[in-house]
């Protein structure tokens, strides 16, 4: 999962510097690797996998729609660069929280 966040940050940086093809290629790697990591976790831990997958993908669809709507409004009102920077800041923030949780788990806090 940590590698997924690196792909996501790299994709946002590429988009910011207008390396469009590389940005979307890295975004694809981010999406595939993060979804596969979560699916593997569900497969290993869920007893009722069908229901858990359904809830998971409903959450993915709803959060994607909401995120796209909010970022579209930000893009329209503030511009392209600000929207990409806000996305990058959010992704770095989530990555930071992920790393802290992994370290806490490893150290048994």
PEVEN-V69209 format. One record per residue. RES is the residue in one small letter. BURIAL is I if it has 16 or more other C-alpha atoms within 10 Angstrom, else O. Layout:
res | burial
RES | BURIAL
RES | BURIAL
This chain:
res | burial
x | O
x | O
x | O
x | I
x | I
x | I
x | I
x | I
x | I
x | I
x | I
x | I
x | I
x | I
x | I
x | I
x | O
x | O
x | O
x | O
x | O
x | I
x | I
x | I
x | O
x | I
x | I
x | I
x | I
x | I
x | O
x | O
x | I
x | I
x | I
x | O
x | O
x | O
x | I
x | O
x | O
x | I
x | O
x | O
x | O
x | O
x | O
x | O
x | O
x | O
x | O
x | O
x | I
x | O
x | O
x | O
x | O
x | O
x | O
x | O
x | O
x | O
x | O
x | O
x | O
x | O
x | O
x | O
x | O
x | O
x | I
x | O
x | O
x | I
x | I
x | O
x | O
x | O
x | O
x | O
x | O
x | O
x | I
x | I
x | O
x | O
x | I
x | I
x | O
x | O
x | I
x | I
x | O
x | O
x | I
x | O
x | O
x | O
x | O
x | O
x | O
x | O
x | O
x | O
x | O
x | O
x | O
x | O
x | O
